[in-house]
Amino acid sequence: ALARERDPRVGLVVPATGTGHVHDADIYAGWRLPLAGPARPRRVYVAAKWEAKERVRAVYALIRAAGHEVTLDWTIEDDTGLVGEERAAYHRAVAERDLAGVRGADVLILLPHERGLGLWVELGIALVLGIPVLAVGDPESAGIFGALCRWVATDEAAVVLLGSIAVRR
């Protein structure tokens, strides 16, 4: 068994020595993003596949319960019944809102999926803007740019870390 110590930055019990494994008790192993000390409220954008909107809504609930703010709830969008130019105009407006949501975030939570499309664009925007990214799941699922993210095993672990990440603002 690994020796464990309490991390005063977020009150988590973490291994005294990093293992490199990604699981909730070891969420700091291999950490590359600086931590900011005591937890602070953050503005958060969640990037995920459209079909994962129920999971995203559950993550929003966790974010809000932890005292943070969601920059954009894109799960309410619906283009049902729209066709032609009306649909194209709606998609342009949604894309602009998504961009503003990412730009307004202190941290992006990435819920990767191999068939996701927009979530990879949103990841790229966050990386270009220097917004820290907490990604949930398997680091191998994100290609080379996944190496620029902090990986955790669960949605809950990502939310726990939010307030302790140093941000660019």
Disulfide bonds with the S-S distance in Angstrom:
none
